[in-house]
Amino acid sequence: MVIAAGGRGRRMGKPKQFLSLDGKSLLQRSIEPFDRLSDIDEIVVVVPRDHRPKAERIIRRAKLRKVSHVVTGGTERQHSVRNGLLAFRQEPAIVLVHDAARPLVTEREILAVIRQARRSGAAVVGVPVKDTIKVGKAGFFTRTLDRRTLWAVHTPQGFRYDVLVHAHRAAQRSKYIGTDDASLVERLRIPVAIVPGSYRNIKITTHEDLAIARILLKSPPARALASR
C-alpha cells in the first residue's frame, strides 16, 4: 500500500493532507481503513521532505502500526508514488495506491479493488459520471461526450506490483507524466478493470470539498456501490 501525500496544497494555501476533518487529519483518516484490514501487510507513506517529521508524529500518535516507512515525495505525484514503490521491505504481489486527499474511502471499496487486481492485474475504483461533459476550445463547445461511457476514477487503484513498477519505469524513460497510475499502465496496453465505488469517496481539493466531507462523515454510507 502506497499513500500518496506528497502534495503541497497550492489551491488550499497549505498541505491539505494535514487539514483537520472532525479532529483527525486527512492523512490519518486516509490511512486508517487500510491499517485495519488484514489484507494489507505494509503501508508506505509519501510526503514532502519538510513535512516528514509532522507526518511521522501523526502516524505514531494514531498508532498506525502497518506504516513501515515515511519517504520523501518528488516534484510530481508520479515521482512520489515511484519513491513509495521502491521503499517496501519486501516486494508485494499486489500493490494499492491511494491519495491522502480521499479520507472517506471505505473498507468495502478497498477489498473490491484488491479482489479485482488479483484477478486481472490492474483495477481502479470509480463512479459513473452524472453530468453532461462537453469538450471546449477557445470559449466554444466543440462536441458532447457520451456520458454512458464516462467514469470518474478515484483511488485506491490496485495493480500487480511488477506491472506498476514496469509502467513507472517506462514513463520515466519517455518522460511521460500521467494523471494517475492507471494511465501509466494503459500506455503499456494493459487493460484496467473498473470497480464501481461510492460517490462519497470525494477528493479534497477546495475548502468547499472539506465542508462537504464534514457533512458526509456524519451521514451513513449507502449500502450499495455505484452502478450503471
C-alpha positions as CSV (number, residue, x, y, z in Angstrom):
1,M,0.0,0.0,0.0
2,V,1.3,3.4,-1.0
3,I,-0.4,6.5,0.4
4,A,0.4,9.5,-1.9
5,A,0.5,12.5,0.4
6,G,3.2,14.5,-1.4
7,G,1.1,17.5,-2.5
8,R,1.9,21.0,-1.2
9,G,-1.7,22.2,-1.4
10,R,-1.3,25.2,-3.7
11,R,-5.0,25.6,-4.2
12,M,-5.8,25.3,-0.5
13,G,-2.9,27.5,0.7
14,K,-1.4,24.7,2.8
15,P,-0.7,21.0,2.5
16,K,-4.2,19.5,2.5
17,Q,-3.2,16.2,3.9
18,F,-2.7,17.9,7.2
19,L,-6.1,19.6,7.3
20,S,-8.4,18.5,10.1
21,L,-11.6,16.7,9.4
22,D,-13.6,16.4,12.6
23,G,-10.5,16.2,14.8
24,K,-8.3,14.0,12.6
25,S,-6.0,15.0,9.8
26,L,-6.9,13.9,6.2
27,L,-3.6,11.9,6.3
28,Q,-4.7,9.9,9.3
29,R,-8.2,9.3,8.0
30,S,-6.9,8.1,4.6
31,I,-4.6,5.6,6.3
32,E,-6.9,4.2,9.0
33,P,-9.1,1.9,6.8
34,F,-6.1,0.3,5.2
35,D,-4.3,-0.1,8.5
36,R,-7.4,-2.0,9.9
37,L,-7.6,-4.6,7.0
38,S,-5.9,-7.9,7.4
39,D,-5.4,-8.0,3.6
40,I,-2.9,-5.1,3.9
41,D,0.5,-6.1,5.0
42,E,2.6,-2.9,4.7
43,I,1.9,0.8,4.2
44,V,4.4,3.3,2.8
45,V,3.5,7.0,3.1
46,V,5.0,9.6,0.8
47,V,5.1,13.3,1.9
48,P,7.0,16.4,1.1
49,R,10.5,16.4,2.6
50,D,9.9,19.3,5.0
51,H,6.7,17.6,6.4
52,R,8.1,14.2,7.2
53,P,8.5,14.9,10.9
54,K,4.9,16.0,11.1
55,A,3.6,13.0,9.2
56,E,5.7,10.7,11.4
57,R,4.2,12.3,14.6
58,I,0.6,11.8,13.3
59,I,1.3,8.2,12.4
60,R,2.9,7.4,15.7
61,R,0.2,9.1,17.8
62,A,-2.6,7.4,15.8
63,K,-0.8,4.0,16.3
64,L,-1.0,3.2,12.6
65,R,1.2,0.1,13.0
66,K,1.3,-1.1,9.4
67,V,3.2,2.0,8.2
68,S,6.7,0.8,7.7
69,H,8.2,4.0,6.1
70,V,7.6,7.6,5.6
71,V,9.5,8.7,2.5
72,T,10.1,11.9,0.6
73,G,8.0,12.7,-2.4
74,G,9.1,14.2,-5.8
75,T,8.1,17.1,-7.9
76,E,5.1,15.3,-9.4
77,R,2.7,12.9,-7.8
78,Q,4.0,10.2,-10.2
79,H,7.5,10.7,-8.9
80,S,6.2,10.4,-5.3
81,V,4.4,7.1,-6.0
82,R,7.6,5.7,-7.6
83,N,9.6,6.6,-4.5
84,G,7.0,4.8,-2.4
85,L,7.0,1.7,-4.6
86,L,10.7,1.3,-4.1
87,A,10.5,1.6,-0.3
88,F,8.8,-1.7,0.6
89,R,10.6,-4.1,2.9
90,Q,9.6,-6.9,0.7
91,E,8.1,-6.7,-2.8
92,P,4.4,-7.4,-2.7
93,A,2.4,-9.4,-5.2
94,I,-0.3,-6.7,-5.3
95,V,0.1,-3.0,-4.5
96,L,-2.5,-0.4,-3.9
97,V,-2.0,3.4,-4.4
98,H,-4.4,5.8,-2.6
99,D,-4.5,9.6,-2.4
100,A,-4.4,11.1,1.1
101,A,-6.8,13.7,-0.1
102,R,-9.6,11.0,-0.2
103,P,-10.3,10.4,3.5
104,L,-13.7,8.8,3.1
105,V,-12.7,5.6,1.3
106,T,-14.4,2.5,2.7
107,E,-13.1,-0.9,3.5
108,R,-15.6,-2.3,1.1
109,E,-14.2,-0.3,-1.8
110,I,-10.6,-1.3,-0.8
111,L,-11.5,-5.0,-0.7
112,A,-13.3,-4.8,-4.1
113,V,-10.2,-3.3,-5.7
114,I,-7.9,-5.9,-4.1
115,R,-10.1,-8.7,-5.4
116,Q,-10.2,-7.3,-8.9
117,A,-6.5,-6.6,-9.0
118,R,-5.7,-10.1,-8.1
119,R,-8.0,-11.4,-10.9
120,S,-7.0,-9.0,-13.7
121,G,-3.7,-7.4,-12.7
122,A,-4.9,-3.8,-12.8
123,A,-8.1,-2.2,-11.3
124,V,-9.4,1.2,-10.3
125,V,-12.4,2.3,-8.3
126,G,-14.7,4.8,-9.9
127,V,-18.2,6.1,-10.4
128,P,-20.3,6.8,-13.5
129,V,-20.3,10.4,-14.5
130,K,-23.6,12.1,-13.7
131,D,-23.0,15.4,-15.5
132,T,-23.1,16.1,-19.2
133,I,-19.5,16.5,-20.4
134,K,-18.6,18.8,-23.3
135,V,-15.3,19.4,-25.0
136,G,-14.5,23.1,-25.4
137,K,-11.9,25.2,-27.3
138,A,-11.4,28.9,-27.5
139,G,-14.6,29.6,-25.5
140,F,-16.9,27.4,-27.5
141,F,-18.1,23.8,-27.2
142,T,-17.0,21.5,-30.0
143,R,-18.7,18.3,-29.0
144,T,-20.6,16.4,-26.3
145,L,-19.2,13.2,-25.0
146,D,-21.3,10.1,-24.5
147,R,-22.0,10.1,-20.7
148,R,-22.8,6.4,-20.8
149,T,-19.1,5.6,-21.4
150,L,-17.6,8.0,-18.9
151,W,-16.4,7.2,-15.4
152,A,-14.8,9.5,-12.7
153,V,-11.8,7.5,-11.5
154,H,-10.9,7.5,-7.8
155,T,-8.4,5.8,-5.6
156,P,-7.4,3.3,-4.4
157,Q,-6.0,1.8,-7.6
158,G,-4.6,-1.7,-7.5
159,F,-2.0,-3.5,-9.6
160,R,0.3,-6.4,-9.8
161,Y,3.5,-4.9,-8.3
162,D,5.7,-5.9,-11.3
163,V,3.2,-4.3,-13.7
164,L,3.1,-1.0,-11.9
165,V,6.9,-0.8,-11.4
166,H,7.4,-1.5,-15.1
167,A,4.8,1.1,-16.1
168,H,6.6,3.7,-13.9
169,R,10.0,2.9,-15.3
170,A,8.6,3.1,-18.9
171,A,7.1,6.5,-18.1
172,Q,10.3,7.7,-16.6
173,R,12.3,6.7,-19.7
174,S,10.0,8.5,-22.0
175,K,9.5,11.5,-19.6
176,Y,5.7,10.9,-19.7
177,I,3.7,12.4,-16.8
178,G,0.3,10.8,-16.3
179,T,-2.7,11.9,-14.3
180,D,-2.9,8.7,-12.3
181,D,-1.2,5.3,-12.1
182,A,-3.7,3.6,-14.3
183,S,-2.8,6.0,-17.1
184,L,0.8,4.7,-16.9
185,V,-0.4,1.1,-17.1
186,E,-2.7,1.9,-20.0
187,R,0.3,3.1,-22.0
188,L,1.6,-0.5,-21.9
189,R,-1.7,-1.6,-23.5
190,I,-2.7,-3.5,-20.4
191,P,-6.4,-3.3,-19.7
192,V,-7.5,-1.8,-16.4
193,A,-10.7,-3.1,-14.8
194,I,-13.3,-0.7,-13.3
195,V,-14.6,-1.4,-9.9
196,P,-17.8,0.5,-9.0
197,G,-17.2,2.7,-6.0
198,S,-19.0,5.3,-3.9
199,Y,-19.8,9.0,-4.7
200,R,-18.8,9.6,-1.0
201,N,-15.2,8.9,-1.9
202,I,-14.5,12.6,-2.8
203,K,-11.1,14.2,-3.3
204,I,-10.5,17.2,-1.0
205,T,-9.2,19.9,-3.4
206,T,-11.0,23.0,-2.2
207,H,-12.5,24.4,1.0
208,E,-15.9,23.5,-0.3
209,D,-14.8,19.9,-0.6
210,L,-13.8,19.9,3.0
211,A,-17.2,21.3,4.0
212,I,-18.9,18.5,2.0
213,A,-16.7,15.9,3.6
214,R,-17.8,17.0,7.1
215,I,-21.4,16.5,6.1
216,L,-20.7,13.1,4.5
217,L,-18.8,12.0,7.6
218,K,-21.9,12.5,9.7
219,S,-24.3,10.7,7.3
220,P,-24.5,6.9,7.0
221,P,-22.9,5.4,3.8
222,A,-25.1,3.9,1.1
223,R,-25.5,0.2,1.3
224,A,-24.7,-0.3,-2.4
225,L,-21.8,0.9,-4.5
226,A,-22.4,2.9,-7.7
227,S,-23.6,1.1,-10.9
228,R,-24.8,2.0,-14.3
